[in-house]
Amino acid sequence: MSGFLFNEIIFGPVKSRRLGNSLGINLLPVHRKFCTFDCIYCECGWTPPEDKSEMTLPSRAAIAEALETRLIQLQAKNNVPDSITFAGNGEPTIHPDFHLIIDDTIKLRKKYFPNCEITVLSNSGMLDKKEVFDALMRVENNVLKLDAGTEETFRLINKPRSGQLTLETIVANLQKFRQKAIIQTLFVRGEVDGVKVDNTTPDEVNLWLGHINRIKPRYVMLYPIERETPVPGLVVVPKEELLAIAEKLNQIRVKYSVY
């Protein structure tokens, strides 16, 4: 499957179960996925090999101009966004000007919709970069991925492009956010290249809970597959199983939402 891609810098607003009326920002190429991970469930499809001829990113100025234009249009229609959300065709923090774009967005939000929150959906893979971490600390909602309890399952599900990035590194970086972190976890079962993958087993869940207890986030989002995936045959984990996992979060006094 080729995957679903956003074909513009600014998209929406769209109605989001998690974020309300959400205006999206795509900092990545409009014709291909660009990401530090290659998750088996990604709605954008597989991450293609890097090709510098295809890696043109929108400039900071173009992003600010497109965002301001859309905010003016929304203001004229009294269409108030609840969230300005960095998502799009891969990992938003990969943009070299991400921290400056966040500053621009904060200024534009204050000018047009001061009560609107800023959200970043991130795979947590770029948190070692100080400018990325500092920029994330300036926004209201950091929705940060943590899909595994073990290193093996992390590599099977998320397939990080860097062999040096480990699950332990991610967890240690997430600890620094404390109440500024919202953890998102997708639970899935299936088979990848002949190898079984399942982050819902008791061992995986218990180790994942240990990571959550270390991080102590604001809350945790648990959800199953919602759209077509690049790996065929992945299992949609039933909501009752997600609720049973969520109940374990109650035991460590961590708030959650199940989708």
C-alpha positions in Angstrom: 0.0 0.0 0.0 1.2 3.5 -0.8 -0.2 5.1 2.3 -2.2 8.3 2.9 -0.2 11.5 2.5 -1.1 15.2 3.1 -0.6 17.2 -0.1 -0.3 20.7 1.5 1.4 22.5 4.3 -1.7 23.4 6.2 -4.7 21.1 6.3 -8.1 21.1 8.0 -9.3 21.9 10.5 -10.6 18.4 11.0 -12.6 17.0 13.8 -10.3 14.9 16.1 -11.5 12.6 18.9 -8.4 13.6 20.8 -7.9 17.3 19.9 -11.3 18.7 18.9 -11.3 21.1 16.0 -7.7 20.5 14.8 -5.8 22.6 12.3 -2.9 20.5 10.9 0.6 21.5 9.9 2.8 19.3 7.7 6.4 20.3 7.8 7.5 17.5 5.4 7.4 16.9 1.7 3.8 16.8 0.3 4.5 13.8 -2.0 6.4 11.4 0.2 6.8 10.2 3.8 9.9 11.5 5.7 10.5 9.9 9.1 13.1 8.6 11.5 10.9 5.5 12.1 9.2 3.0 9.8 6.3 1.9 12.0 4.5 -1.2 10.8 1.1 0.4 11.4 1.8 3.9 9.8 -1.1 5.3 7.8 1.5 7.0 5.6 2.9 3.7 4.5 6.6 2.7 4.5 9.4 5.2 4.8 11.1 5.2 1.4 14.9 5.3 1.1 16.4 8.8 1.4 16.6 10.7 -1.9 18.0 14.2 -1.5 16.3 15.2 -4.8 12.9 14.5 -3.1 13.7 15.9 0.3 12.7 19.6 -0.3 11.1 20.8 2.9 8.8 23.8 3.1 10.8 26.8 4.4 10.1 28.5 7.7 8.8 31.6 5.9 6.5 29.5 3.6 5.1 27.7 6.7 4.4 30.9 8.6 2.8 32.5 5.6 0.5 29.5 4.9 -0.4 29.3 8.6 -1.3 33.0 8.9 -3.3 32.9 5.7 -5.4 30.0 7.0 -5.8 31.6 10.4 -7.1 34.8 8.8 -9.6 32.7 6.8 -10.8 30.8 9.9 -11.1 34.0 11.9 -13.3 35.5 9.1 -15.6 32.4 9.3 -15.5 32.3 13.1 -14.2 28.7 12.7 -12.2 28.5 16.0 -9.5 25.8 16.1 -9.0 24.0 19.4 -5.6 22.9 18.4 -2.9 23.8 15.9 -1.4 20.4 15.4 2.0 19.4 14.0 1.5 16.1 12.3 1.7 15.4 8.5 3.8 13.0 6.4 6.2 11.7 9.1 8.1 13.1 12.0 7.6 16.9 12.4 10.7 17.5 14.6 13.0 16.3 11.8 12.6 19.7 10.2 15.9 21.6 10.9 13.9 24.8 11.7 11.4 23.1 13.9 12.2 25.1 17.0 11.9 28.4 15.1 8.7 27.3 13.4 7.3 26.6 16.9 8.2 30.2 17.9 6.4 31.6 14.8 3.3 29.4 15.5 3.1 30.7 19.1 3.2 34.3 17.9 0.5 33.7 15.3 -1.7 31.7 17.7 -1.5 34.6 20.2 -2.5 37.1 17.4 -5.5 35.2 16.0 -6.7 32.5 18.4 -5.1 33.1 21.8 -7.1 30.3 23.4 -6.0 27.7 20.9 -3.5 25.1 22.0 -0.5 23.9 20.1 0.0 20.2 19.8 3.0 18.2 18.4 2.5 14.5 17.5 6.0 13.0 17.7 7.6 9.6 17.7 10.0 10.6 20.5 13.1 9.8 18.4 14.6 13.4 18.2 14.4 14.3 21.9 18.2 14.2 22.3 18.4 17.4 20.3 18.3 20.3 22.8 16.5 22.7 20.4 13.8 20.1 19.8 13.3 19.4 23.5 13.2 23.1 24.4 10.7 23.8 21.6 8.4 21.0 22.8 8.5 22.4 26.3 7.1 25.7 24.9 3.9 24.1 23.6 0.8 22.9 25.5 0.5 19.3 24.2 3.4 17.0 23.5 1.9 13.7 22.3 4.9 11.4 22.4 5.1 7.8 21.2 5.9 4.8 23.4 4.8 1.5 21.8 6.8 -1.2 23.6 8.1 -2.6 26.8 11.2 -4.3 25.3 13.9 -3.3 22.9 13.0 -6.2 20.7 9.4 -5.2 20.3 10.3 -1.6 19.9 12.5 -2.5 16.9 9.8 -4.8 15.4 7.0 -2.3 15.7 8.7 1.1 15.2 11.7 0.1 13.1 13.9 3.1 14.0 16.1 4.2 11.1 19.0 4.8 13.4 20.5 1.6 14.9 21.9 3.7 17.7 18.6 4.8 19.1 17.3 2.6 21.9 14.1 2.2 23.8 16.0 3.1 27.0 17.2 6.4 25.4 13.6 7.3 24.5 12.3 6.5 28.0 15.1 8.5 29.7 14.3 11.5 27.4 10.6 11.2 28.1 11.3 11.3 31.9 12.6 14.9 31.4 9.1 16.1 30.3 7.2 14.9 33.4 3.8 16.5 33.4 4.5 18.1 30.0 4.3 14.6 28.3 1.3 12.9 26.9 2.2 9.4 26.0 0.5 7.7 23.0 0.7 3.9 22.7 -0.8 1.9 19.8 -1.4 -1.7 20.8 -1.1 -4.3 18.0 -0.6 -8.0 17.2 0.5 -9.7 14.1 3.5 -10.9 12.1 6.3 -9.0 10.4 8.7 -10.7 8.1 7.8 -14.1 9.6 8.3 -12.9 13.2 5.4 -12.6 15.6 5.0 -9.1 17.2 2.7 -8.4 20.1 2.9 -5.6 22.6 -0.2 -6.8 24.5 1.5 -9.8 26.2 1.7 -9.7 30.1 5.5 -9.3 29.9 5.3 -6.4 27.4 2.5 -4.6 29.2 4.3 -4.9 32.6 7.5 -3.5 31.2 5.6 -0.8 29.4 3.9 0.1 32.7 7.3 0.3 34.3 8.4 2.8 31.7 5.2 4.8 32.2 5.8 4.9 36.0 9.3 6.3 35.4 8.0 8.9 33.0 5.0 10.0 35.1 3.2 11.7 32.2 0.2 14.0 32.3 -1.8 11.1 30.9 -1.6 8.2 28.4 -3.5 7.7 25.2 -4.2 4.0 24.3 -5.5 3.1 20.9 -5.7 0.4 18.3 -5.1 0.4 14.5 -7.7 2.6 12.8 -6.6 2.7 9.2 -5.0 0.5 6.5 -1.4 -0.5 7.4 1.7 -1.3 5.3 2.0 -4.7 7.0 -1.1 -6.8 6.0 -2.9 -8.8 8.6 -2.2 -6.8 11.7 -4.8 -7.4 14.4 -7.0 -4.7 15.7 -6.9 -5.1 19.5 -10.4 -5.0 20.9 -11.4 -2.1 23.1 -12.1 -4.3 26.1 -8.4 -5.4 26.0 -7.3 -1.8 25.9 -9.5 -1.0 28.9 -8.0 -3.9 30.8 -4.5 -2.5 30.1 -5.7 1.0 31.1 -7.0 -0.4 34.4 -3.4 -1.2 35.3 -2.6 2.5 34.8 -5.1 3.2 37.6 -3.0 1.1 39.9 0.0 3.4 39.4 -2.2 6.5 39.5 -1.7 7.6 35.9 -4.6 9.2 34.0 -5.5 7.8 30.6 -7.9 7.9 27.6 -8.8 4.9 25.5 -9.7 5.4 21.8 
